[in-house]
Amino acid sequence: MTNNFSKEQIKDLEKITDFFKSQICENQNSDFKTCFTNILPDLVEYGWQPILEKVDFEKQKELYSSISKSTFNEIWDFCKSRNLKTGEEFKSTCSKYDGKYQKFVTELGEKNPQIKEYAEKLIGAGDFSPAPWLQWNIVDNPKAFDLNDPNIQVLISIHYLSQNDGQKRDEKWETQ
């Protein structure tokens, strides 16, 4: 993290990880690995639905307000999405192109082929894929995703919080 983020931004990343852990944990005294391992079977079976059920979007927006704008802007950007049935355009979060977060996951991928593939998907799509790729790879390649590693915890937290945001944000896109 230190190669890509300032000390203040790293504190914000820790806050993001702590928030995610607090939302998914049944037992608040558990560590990240225990909490995520407990929810992982449901993620494999039901996709991101368990995240939607556990993560309170109003609290997530409070989290956004509690981190620096520079941290938010190095992870996320706002993109336009469209409801194909109604044609309405909505604001949605997407991955900040060439932001520090993309550089961070790219650097993690230099030593880890699974994360390299994740980074390529993230950058190529410009979005946090709703496909179950991440949870399946964590199950199939647990050594590649050490759940005790703070870097992996940041990746997982940002990925699933982004999916939660993508499903729950309902702001209309304002044309300028």
Beta strands, then each sheet from edge to edge (+ up, - down):
strand 1: 76-82
strand 2: 89-95
sheet 1: 1+ 2-
end
